[in-house]
Amino acid sequence: MKKVAVSLALLLGAIPLIGATLGDPAAPLQIAEWIKGGPVNLADGKDKTVYVVEFWATWCPPCRTSIPHLTELQKKFKDKGVVFIGISDEKPEVIRNFVQKMGDKMDYVVAADKDRKTFTAYMRAFGINGIPHAFVVDKQGRIAWQGHPMAELEQTIQAILDGKHDINAARKRAEGQQLIEQFYEIAGDDSKKAEADKLAKQIEQLDKELDGIVPGEKFDAEKAVKLVKLDRIMGEYRQAVFTGKTEEEADTILKPAKELALPDIDLDDFKNSVRLQYAFSQYMSEATGKAEDTKLTELAAKIDPAGCKQGMLLNELAWVLLTDSRVKKRNFPLAVKLAKAALDLSDGKNPAFLDTYARALADSGKIDEAIAQQKKAVEAASDKEMKAELEQTLQAYIKKASK
């Protein structure tokens, strides 16, 4: 279910709505101040340089998640004539402070937009509102690709360098994605079935021609309609749970979802995850409010990770319990339970989950156990920067244990 949701989010977030299209000349960068590296003039790179122009902000969590990835790509392609440029529309001093704190973790050109002129020339022109978002400018100075930096950015750059990037096919894919968005807007609406069927035929034909409008995926109109209906049902179920409806009332809302028969959707996991999130929200409301012991104990008892198969969710809840500054009284046993449940779902191999579990143990006073788990986290990490951070935490635990 999570994979489907992410795919749809990436797809629908990358659709041009205004009129600019792939193959158009890249607009000049209008910069108020070059914060790190630069200046960069796209015209100077004609016939020799590929540029990645990425829009981001210091306040944007997904942007911060993308930064290490962009840094790694810049290192990988640096000697191949590829230049990454991160552009934010925030005040230069805000950007500068952030970049200084990031240090080598943000190792590419960074700039402050001039009155959002560059944002307008790229993001607005393509009808994009969400960040982070990247544009690839090829050696001919054309917009060759645009999308989420965690999507097909690396593959696109490599294809351009290898002379294998087909900009016409990319343009058709963008047009196909726009058709898919239109389809999703009316799919499931019986009054617009004829229009949806017509769109589906267009999309299927283009999908076949391109061997996938979305690389690696085949458009399935019937499944798409079911997903739209399922999304609506799930939204109604979530609202019912969070507005205090009884379990029986909420389950009635979810019954039609079972009839859709989507084998890759685990409805029981969805139900358990929603109810877990609701119970956690109730607990956090008290923990950051009056924080009465009796009430906290009562609410904590309702937070049960059993039946939830979403390790990322469980890990995040544990981390919130451990680190949220608003929490007035921390429940370390609950954090340990959630962190352990997340870790078990990864067969004890996820370095981030191991790190959270170690933190929960350390904060519970079980420093020797924390050290053992943190060592596993360091060993499991494949990313160099992550491994270094985990090692730093391990040394802090070892130092604490020696006192």
N, C-alpha and C positions, 0 to 999 in steps of 0.2 A: 504493500500500500504506500509506504513512504517513497519508494522508487518511482511509482507512478506520479505521486504528487510533485516530486522534485522535477521530473521530466516535463510535466505540464507547466510548472512555474517557469522553468528555463525557457521553454518554447514560447509561451505567451508573453514573456518579458522581453523578447528579442524581436518583436515584430514592428517594422516600420509603418507608421500611420500617416505621416505628413506628406511625403512625396520624394524625399531623397532616396536613392537606391544604390546598391552596390555597383561599383564601376565609376561612380561620380568622382570628380577630382576632390581630393581632401582639402578642406579649408585651412588657411594659415592659422597658426596658433597665436592667439592674442593674449599675452601674458602680462600680469601686473608685476610679478616678481618671480625670479627663478630661485627656488628655495634650496635645491640640491642639484648640482650639475647644471648643464645648460650654459648659455642659451641654445635652443634648438630651432633651426629654420628648416622646415620640411622640404623647401625647394632645393636646399643644398644637398639633399640626399638623393636627388634624381638619378636613377640608373645604378645606384650603389647601396642604398640603405632601405631597410624595412623598418617602419615605425609602428609602435603599439601605443596608442593614445588612450589612456584609461582614466575614467572619471570616478572620483571617490570622495570621502569626507572622513575627518577624524572621529566624528560621532557615530559612524556607521559600522556596526559589528561585522556584517558580511564583508565590508571593505577591509577591515583589519584582518579577517581570516584569509583574504586573498593576497595580502601583502607578501607573506613568506613565499607563496607560490610564484608571484611575479618576480621576486628577487631571484629565485632559483632559475626561472626561465631567462632572466637577463644574463645571469652567469653562464647558462648553457649556450646562449646564442650571441654573446657579446662579440666573439671573434668572427662571427659570420655576418656582421653588418646589420645587427638588429638593435634598435634603441627603444627602450621603454620610457614612457613619460606619464607620470601620475599627476592629474590636474584636479585641484579642489577649488571650489568657489568661496572658501572661507577666508578670513583675514590672514595675511601673511604671517603674523606673529603666532597665531593659533597653529597653523600648519608647521611653522618652524619648530615650535616647542615639541610637537608630536614627533617630527622627523628626527630631532636630536635625541629624544628618548629611545626611538627605535634603533638608531645607530645602523650597524651593518645589516640588521634584519630588514631594512628598507633601503636596499642598495641599487637604486636607479634614479633617473632624473625626476624631480618633483617641482611642481610650479603652482603658483596662485593665479587663478583665472582673472582676467581683466573685465570687470563688470558683467560677468557671465557670458561674455561674447563667444568664447570658445565652446562653452556648454550649449549655447544657442545654435552655433554652426554645426555641431555634431549631434548632440542629444535631441534637441528640439527638432532638428531637420529630419531625424529618423523617428520622431515620435516616441522617444524613450524617456521614461520618468525615473525608473529605479536605478540605483547604484549598488554595487560597482558595475560598470559597463565599459567594455573595451572596443576600440576600433583598430583594425590593422590597415596600415597604409603601405601598399606595395611599392616596388622600386620605380614604378611609373607614376607614382603620386596619386593612385586611385584608392578609394575605400574598397578593400578586398574582402573584408569580413567585419561583422559586428556582433557582439553577444556578451554573455557573462564570462568574465575572465577564467572561471573554473570549468567552462564548457570545452569547446573544441579549439581553444586558442593555440595551444602548443602544436596540435596537428596541422592547423592552418599555416602557422609560421613555417613549419618544416616543409609543407607542400609548396609554399611560395619559393622557398630557397631551392627546392629540388626542381622548380619549374613545372610542377604538376597541379598547381591550383587553377581550377577552371572557374573563372569569375562569372561566366555566363551561367554555368550550372548553379553557382552560389546565388546568383540573382534570382534564378528560377526557384531555388529553395526558399528564398525570402518571400517570394510571391506566394509559394505554396503554404508557407507558414501563416501568411495573412489570410488565405482561404480557410485554413484550419481554425484560426481564431474566429472567423465569421461563422464557421460551422458550429463551434462550441457555444457560441452565443445563442443559437436557435435550436441546437440538438435537445431532444427531450420535450420540446414544445409541439404538441400534436397539431396545433393550428398552423404550424410552419413546416410540417413534414415534407411537403412537396418541394419547398425551397431547400430544405436540408438534404433531401435525396439528390437534388440537382448538384448541389455543392459537393456532396460526397463523391459523385461520379467524376467531377473535375479533379478533385483531390487524388482519387485513386489512380486516375490516368497519369497525372503528373508524378505521383509517388512511384509508379511503375517505370516511368521514363527516367527518373533520377536515381532509381534503385534506393529509394527512401528519401522523402523530404527531410525527415529527421534522421541523420546518419545512424544506421544500425537498427532502425525501427520501421515496421511496416504499418501504414495507416489502416486501421480497422474501424470502419464507420459504425458498425453494430456495437462494438466494444466501447467506442467513444461515447455513444448515446447512453450506454449503461453507466459509464463513469460519471457523466454529467448528472444523471439521476441519483447515483450513489452519493456524489458530493453533496447534493441538496439534502438527501436523507440524513447523511452524517452531520451536516450543519444543524439540522432541526433536532437531532438527537443530542448533540452537544449543548445546544441552547436549553433543551428540556432539563438536562442534568444540572446545568449551572444555574437554573432558575428554581431549583428545588423540587422538581417533579419526582413522584415516586418511581422506584425502579420499574414497576409494572407499567406505568404510564409511558416512561421513556422507551421501554422495550417494544411497546406497541408501535411506536414511531419507526423503529428499526426493522420491523417484520418485512416490509416490502423489499428491503435490501437483500434479504436471503433469496428472494425470487429472481434476482438479477443473475444469480449463479456465476459470479466471477471468482474463479478458483484461486487467483493470486491475492485475494482480499480476505484477510483474517478478521472477521467481524467480532469474534470473541476477544481478540487482542485489542481491537479498537475500543470496544465497550470497557474493558478493564483499564485501558490507558486513560480514557476520558474520566472514568470514575476516580482513578488514582489522582489525576490532575485536579479534580474538583475537591477531593479530600485534602490534598496538599494546599490548595488555595485557601480553604477554610482554616487550616492549621496556621498558615503564614499570616493570615489576617489577625489571628490572636497573638501569634509570636511577635509581630511587629506593632501590636496594639497594647492591650491591657496586660497580656502575658500572665494570666492567672494560672497557677500550677494545676489546679483541678481541671480546668478547661483544656489546657494544653495536653494533659495526659489523656483526656477523653478523645480529643481530636487526633492525637498521634496514633491512637489505637486503630483508627479508621484508615490509616495509610498503610496499605498492604500491597507490596510489590508482586505477590503471587499472581500469576495469570497475565502479567504484563511482559511482553517479549521485546519491548523497545529499550535496548540497553542505553542508547543515547539519552532518552528521557529520564531513566532512572539515575544515570550518572549526573545529569544536570540538576535534578532535584536534590541529590546528596550534596553537590557542590554549593547550591544555594543555601542549604542548611548550615554549611561550614563557613561560608564567606560573606553572606549578605549582611551588610553593616546595620541594617534595620532590625535584625533579630535581637531581641532583648535577653532571651534565655535559650541557649543552644541545647539541642537534643542530640548528643553525640551517638548514643546507641541507635537512634533512628537513622542517622547519617551513615553509620556503619552498615546497617541492614540494607539500605537502598544501594549503597556503593557496592556491597558484596553481591547483591542480586544482579546489578549491571555487569560486574566482572564475570560472574558465572555464565551469563549469556554470551560472553566472548570467549568462553573456554579458558579464561584467565590469561588471555594473550593481548588484550588491548592496552597499550601503554598509558593512554589517557585515563582509562578506568582504573588501572593499577595505581596511578598517581593519586586519584581521588580516594581510593580505598586506603592507601597509605596515609593520606592526610587525615582521614577520619580516625584511623587507628592512633596516629600521633596525637591528635587533639583529644583523644580519649585517654591519653596517658600510656598507651601501649607502644612505646617508642621502639622497642626491639622488633616487634611484629611489623611496625611501620617501615623500619629499615629493610627488613626482608622483602616486603612488597615493593618498596621503592627501587631496590636492586633489580627486581624483575621488570619494573617499568623501564629502567635504563636499558636493560638488555633487549627488551622488546621493541624499543624505538628504532625506527630506520631513518627518520629525518634527523640530520645532523644538529639543527638548531633545537629541535625538541629534545634530543638526547642530552644536549648541553644543559638545557633548563632542568631536566629531570635529575641530572647528575648534581647540579647545584643544590637542588632540594634535598637530595640524598646526603650531601655533605653537611647540610644544616641539621638534618636529623642525627647524623653521627656525632656532630659537635654537641648537640643537646643531650645525647645519651652519655657523653663522657663527663658531663658536669655532675 
